[in-house]
């Protein structure tokens, strides 16, 4: 494998990109993510990656860390698609607002 290929496919860069996308979500998005993918969080409890107390806190509305969300997204294709759609919606909304502000000279 060439150096170019290694750097192009670097999981570190992909991890940074994933964390950036997750950082665009607000607390409400993260709480909704937990509700949608609670089985994946329960699997983390079974694998001893998450405490039972931590799991119950997440179910009560605590927002998980970006790193914890990244772990779920990396292991669950449906979670990855959910994240992409949620961030895409936010990006489209942000672009609409920016365009409107530019037109109005705000």
N, CA and C atoms as a LAMMPS dump frame, in Angstrom:
ITEM: TIMESTEP
0
ITEM: NUMBER OF ATOMS
318
ITEM: BOX BOUNDS ff ff ff
-5.0000000000000000e+02 5.0000000000000000e+02
-5.0000000000000000e+02 5.0000000000000000e+02
-5.0000000000000000e+02 5.0000000000000000e+02
ITEM: ATOMS id mol type element x y z
1 1 1 N 0.853 -1.174 0
2 1 2 C 0 0 0
3 1 3 C 0.892 1.228 0
4 2 1 N 0.595 2.165 -0.873
5 2 2 C 1.411 3.374 -0.948
6 2 3 C 1.084 4.316 0.198
7 3 1 N 1.983 5.271 0.409
8 3 2 C 1.768 6.258 1.474
9 3 3 C 0.519 7.08 1.194
10 4 1 N 0.291 7.408 -0.069
11 4 2 C -0.889 8.181 -0.44
12 4 3 C -2.157 7.415 -0.089
13 5 1 N -2.199 6.142 -0.402
14 5 2 C -3.374 5.344 -0.077
15 5 3 C -3.581 5.252 1.428
16 6 1 N -2.5 5.092 2.16
17 6 2 C -2.625 4.977 3.613
18 6 3 C -3.189 6.243 4.211
19 7 1 N -2.729 7.396 3.751
20 7 2 C -3.225 8.639 4.331
21 7 3 C -4.64 8.946 3.866
22 8 1 N -4.967 8.549 2.627
23 8 2 C -6.304 8.797 2.103
24 8 3 C -7.36 7.996 2.867
25 9 1 N -7.021 6.797 3.271
26 9 2 C -7.967 5.926 3.954
27 9 3 C -7.756 5.906 5.454
28 10 1 N -7.077 6.879 5.976
29 10 2 C -6.734 6.897 7.398
30 10 3 C -7.988 6.934 8.257
31 11 1 N -8.132 5.991 9.201
32 11 2 C -9.288 6.011 10.085
33 11 3 C -9.277 7.219 11.014
34 12 1 N -8.095 7.781 11.254
35 12 2 C -8.013 8.955 12.125
36 12 3 C -8.762 10.117 11.494
37 13 1 N -8.537 10.345 10.205
38 13 2 C -9.227 11.436 9.516
39 13 3 C -10.734 11.178 9.489
40 14 1 N -11.13 9.941 9.212
41 14 2 C -12.543 9.599 9.225
42 14 3 C -13.154 9.823 10.593
43 15 1 N -12.396 9.54 11.632
44 15 2 C -12.863 9.772 12.992
45 15 3 C -13.068 11.243 13.263
46 16 1 N -12.173 12.069 12.758
47 16 2 C -12.316 13.519 12.934
48 16 3 C -13.548 14.023 12.201
49 17 1 N -13.762 13.505 10.997
50 17 2 C -14.944 13.907 10.227
51 17 3 C -16.223 13.502 10.952
52 18 1 N -16.235 12.289 11.467
53 18 2 C -17.405 11.794 12.195
54 18 3 C -17.664 12.645 13.431
55 19 1 N -16.63 12.949 14.185
56 19 2 C -16.798 13.778 15.383
57 19 3 C -17.271 15.184 15.016
58 20 1 N -16.813 15.708 13.875
59 20 2 C -17.284 17.018 13.438
60 20 3 C -18.784 16.971 13.164
61 21 1 N -19.244 15.951 12.447
62 21 2 C -20.678 15.837 12.16
63 21 3 C -21.482 15.721 13.444
64 22 1 N -20.989 14.931 14.374
65 22 2 C -21.69 14.756 15.647
66 22 3 C -21.732 16.066 16.418
67 23 1 N -20.678 16.86 16.332
68 23 2 C -20.636 18.135 17.062
69 23 3 C -21.69 19.121 16.557
70 24 1 N -22.205 18.89 15.367
71 24 2 C -23.241 19.767 14.814
72 24 3 C -24.616 19.486 15.41
73 25 1 N -24.728 18.377 16.112
74 25 2 C -26.003 18.031 16.743
75 25 3 C -26.107 18.74 18.087
76 26 1 N -27.317 19.17 18.433
77 26 2 C -27.521 19.782 19.746
78 26 3 C -27.95 18.708 20.742
79 27 1 N -28.163 19.115 21.984
80 27 2 C -28.507 18.155 23.039
81 27 3 C -29.78 17.391 22.686
82 28 1 N -30.755 18.095 22.172
83 28 2 C -32.024 17.462 21.819
84 28 3 C -31.821 16.371 20.755
85 29 1 N -30.958 16.635 19.779
86 29 2 C -30.652 15.63 18.76
87 29 3 C -30.02 14.396 19.391
88 30 1 N -29.093 14.634 20.316
89 30 2 C -28.374 13.526 20.956
90 30 3 C -29.317 12.682 21.822
91 31 1 N -30.244 13.337 22.502
92 31 2 C -31.225 12.617 23.31
93 31 3 C -32.128 11.781 22.395
94 32 1 N -32.519 12.345 21.27
95 32 2 C -33.332 11.609 20.297
96 32 3 C -32.554 10.413 19.745
97 33 1 N -31.261 10.601 19.513
98 33 2 C -30.409 9.515 19.037
99 33 3 C -30.429 8.351 20.03
100 34 1 N -30.313 8.67 21.316
101 34 2 C -30.34 7.628 22.348
102 34 3 C -31.657 6.867 22.29
103 35 1 N -32.763 7.583 22.147
104 35 2 C -34.073 6.92 22.076
105 35 3 C -34.157 5.993 20.863
106 36 1 N -33.625 6.45 19.743
107 36 2 C -33.693 5.665 18.51
108 36 3 C -32.808 4.419 18.553
109 37 1 N -31.684 4.517 19.255
110 37 2 C -30.69 3.442 19.21
111 37 3 C -30.333 2.925 20.6
112 38 1 N -31.335 2.863 21.484
113 38 2 C -31.076 2.426 22.856
114 38 3 C -30.571 0.99 22.922
115 39 1 N -30.943 0.154 21.948
116 39 2 C -30.447 -1.22 21.926
117 39 3 C -28.93 -1.257 21.751
118 40 1 N -28.397 -0.33 20.959
119 40 2 C -26.95 -0.267 20.762
120 40 3 C -26.241 0.146 22.051
121 41 1 N -26.863 1.052 22.803
122 41 2 C -26.278 1.457 24.079
123 41 3 C -26.341 0.302 25.08
124 42 1 N -27.428 -0.462 25.037
125 42 2 C -27.541 -1.635 25.908
126 42 3 C -26.461 -2.666 25.554
127 43 1 N -26.168 -2.801 24.285
128 43 2 C -25.093 -3.691 23.858
129 43 3 C -23.753 -3.231 24.446
130 44 1 N -23.551 -1.925 24.519
131 44 2 C -22.328 -1.413 25.137
132 44 3 C -22.27 -1.768 26.619
133 45 1 N -23.414 -1.788 27.279
134 45 2 C -23.453 -2.209 28.686
135 45 3 C -23.029 -3.669 28.78
136 46 1 N -23.582 -4.501 27.917
137 46 2 C -23.249 -5.926 27.921
138 46 3 C -21.772 -6.161 27.621
139 47 1 N -21.184 -5.294 26.789
140 47 2 C -19.766 -5.417 26.447
141 47 3 C -18.868 -4.711 27.47
142 48 1 N -19.482 -4.185 28.508
143 48 2 C -18.775 -3.485 29.589
144 48 3 C -18.055 -2.217 29.104
145 49 1 N -18.606 -1.585 28.059
146 49 2 C -18.091 -0.316 27.559
147 49 3 C -18.856 0.856 28.165
148 50 1 N -19.995 0.56 28.782
149 50 2 C -20.865 1.558 29.386
150 50 3 C -21.454 0.953 30.648
151 51 1 N -21.464 1.741 31.713
152 51 2 C -22.045 1.224 32.963
153 51 3 C -23.564 1.231 32.863
154 52 1 N -24.189 0.399 33.667
155 52 2 C -25.645 0.362 33.708
156 52 3 C -26.19 1.716 34.178
157 53 1 N -25.513 2.319 35.147
158 53 2 C -25.915 3.643 35.63
159 53 3 C -25.855 4.663 34.498
160 54 1 N -24.774 4.616 33.729
161 54 2 C -24.634 5.523 32.584
162 54 3 C -25.734 5.311 31.568
163 55 1 N -26.072 4.07 31.332
164 55 2 C -27.138 3.731 30.396
165 55 3 C -28.467 4.325 30.861
166 56 1 N -28.788 4.159 32.142
167 56 2 C -30.053 4.692 32.658
168 56 3 C -30.072 6.215 32.634
169 57 1 N -28.924 6.834 32.855
170 57 2 C -28.861 8.299 32.748
171 57 3 C -29.175 8.741 31.319
172 58 1 N -28.629 8.022 30.347
173 58 2 C -28.903 8.364 28.953
174 58 3 C -30.389 8.215 28.644
175 59 1 N -31.012 7.168 29.181
176 59 2 C -32.444 6.967 28.949
177 59 3 C -33.288 8.049 29.624
178 60 1 N -32.749 8.669 30.667
179 60 2 C -33.468 9.731 31.381
180 60 3 C -33.268 11.106 30.741
181 61 1 N -32.504 11.184 29.65
182 61 2 C -32.376 12.454 28.946
183 61 3 C -31.007 13.102 28.992
184 62 1 N -30.03 12.433 29.591
185 62 2 C -28.67 12.953 29.542
186 62 3 C -28.127 12.74 28.135
187 63 1 N -27.414 13.725 27.628
188 63 2 C -26.835 13.604 26.294
189 63 3 C -25.507 12.86 26.38
190 64 1 N -25.311 11.869 25.529
191 64 2 C -24.051 11.136 25.535
192 64 3 C -22.916 11.99 24.962
193 65 1 N -21.704 11.6 25.262
194 65 2 C -20.547 12.309 24.709
195 65 3 C -20.474 12.071 23.202
196 66 1 N -19.794 12.959 22.524
197 66 2 C -19.615 12.803 21.083
198 66 3 C -18.882 11.5 20.763
199 67 1 N -17.91 11.152 21.6
200 67 2 C -17.149 9.925 21.371
201 67 3 C -18.042 8.69 21.505
202 68 1 N -18.943 8.7 22.475
203 68 2 C -19.861 7.565 22.656
204 68 3 C -20.773 7.446 21.437
205 69 1 N -21.276 8.578 20.947
206 69 2 C -22.114 8.542 19.749
207 69 3 C -21.332 8.008 18.559
208 70 1 N -20.069 8.411 18.447
209 70 2 C -19.236 7.944 17.338
210 70 3 C -19.091 6.426 17.374
211 71 1 N -18.938 5.864 18.564
212 71 2 C -18.831 4.405 18.69
213 71 3 C -20.078 3.717 18.14
214 72 1 N -21.237 4.265 18.471
215 72 2 C -22.498 3.673 18.004
216 72 3 C -22.616 3.813 16.49
217 73 1 N -22.311 4.999 15.982
218 73 2 C -22.425 5.252 14.539
219 73 3 C -21.483 4.342 13.753
220 74 1 N -20.302 4.099 14.304
221 74 2 C -19.346 3.239 13.606
222 74 3 C -19.795 1.783 13.555
223 75 1 N -20.597 1.34 14.517
224 75 2 C -21.006 -0.065 14.534
225 75 3 C -22.403 -0.315 13.968
226 76 1 N -23.203 0.732 13.76
227 76 2 C -24.581 0.557 13.313
228 76 3 C -24.855 1.405 12.079
229 77 1 N -25.084 0.75 10.96
230 77 2 C -25.331 1.443 9.691
231 77 3 C -26.576 2.335 9.76
232 78 1 N -27.62 1.879 10.454
233 78 2 C -28.83 2.701 10.587
234 78 3 C -28.535 3.976 11.371
235 79 1 N -27.694 3.87 12.381
236 79 2 C -27.316 5.052 13.162
237 79 3 C -26.522 6.027 12.303
238 80 1 N -25.662 5.483 11.452
239 80 2 C -24.873 6.342 10.556
240 80 3 C -25.793 7.1 9.6
241 81 1 N -26.768 6.406 9.045
242 81 2 C -27.724 7.054 8.133
243 81 3 C -28.555 8.095 8.876
244 82 1 N -28.953 7.79 10.107
245 82 2 C -29.736 8.722 10.908
246 82 3 C -28.929 9.999 11.146
247 83 1 N -27.664 9.837 11.52
248 83 2 C -26.792 10.988 11.756
249 83 3 C -26.659 11.838 10.499
250 84 1 N -26.398 11.2 9.387
251 84 2 C -26.231 11.933 8.126
252 84 3 C -27.486 12.722 7.796
253 85 1 N -28.643 12.102 7.924
254 85 2 C -29.906 12.796 7.612
255 85 3 C -30.144 13.974 8.555
256 86 1 N -29.886 13.771 9.841
257 86 2 C -30.106 14.846 10.823
258 86 3 C -29.186 16.037 10.537
259 87 1 N -27.926 15.764 10.275
260 87 2 C -26.967 16.849 10.007
261 87 3 C -27.279 17.507 8.668
262 88 1 N -27.711 16.714 7.697
263 88 2 C -28.073 17.271 6.394
264 88 3 C -29.241 18.25 6.543
265 89 1 N -30.246 17.88 7.339
266 89 2 C -31.385 18.775 7.588
267 89 3 C -30.914 20.088 8.207
268 90 1 N -30.027 19.996 9.183
269 90 2 C -29.522 21.2 9.843
270 90 3 C -28.716 22.065 8.873
271 91 1 N -27.916 21.423 8.032
272 91 2 C -27.094 22.159 7.072
273 91 3 C -27.972 22.875 6.045
274 92 1 N -29.003 22.187 5.572
275 92 2 C -29.911 22.816 4.607
276 92 3 C -30.616 24.018 5.225
277 93 1 N -31.045 23.869 6.447
278 93 2 C -31.705 24.981 7.157
279 93 3 C -30.744 26.142 7.338
280 94 1 N -29.501 25.845 7.711
281 94 2 C -28.494 26.896 7.892
282 94 3 C -28.239 27.621 6.577
283 95 1 N -28.156 26.896 5.473
284 95 2 C -27.94 27.53 4.175
285 95 3 C -29.114 28.425 3.783
286 96 1 N -30.323 27.99 4.071
287 96 2 C -31.491 28.823 3.785
288 96 3 C -31.423 30.136 4.562
289 97 1 N -31.065 30.061 5.808
290 97 2 C -30.98 31.259 6.653
291 97 3 C -29.882 32.183 6.137
292 98 1 N -28.738 31.614 5.792
293 98 2 C -27.62 32.411 5.291
294 98 3 C -28.001 33.111 3.999
295 99 1 N -28.632 32.382 3.081
296 99 2 C -29.054 32.982 1.814
297 99 3 C -30.029 34.124 2.037
298 100 1 N -30.98 33.925 2.946
299 100 2 C -31.965 34.957 3.253
300 100 3 C -31.279 36.183 3.852
301 101 1 N -30.324 35.952 4.725
302 101 2 C -29.604 37.06 5.366
303 101 3 C -28.791 37.828 4.333
304 102 1 N -28.182 37.123 3.399
305 102 2 C -27.385 37.791 2.352
306 102 3 C -28.267 38.646 1.448
307 103 1 N -29.436 38.126 1.12
308 103 2 C -30.367 38.864 0.252
309 103 3 C -30.874 40.123 0.973
310 104 1 N -31.176 39.987 2.253
311 104 2 C -31.719 41.102 3.028
312 104 3 C -30.635 42.034 3.541
313 105 1 N -29.377 41.69 3.326
314 105 2 C -28.285 42.555 3.786
315 105 3 C -28.138 42.594 5.284
316 106 1 N -28.564 41.554 5.965
317 106 2 C -28.49 41.528 7.421
318 106 3 C -27.082 41.252 7.888
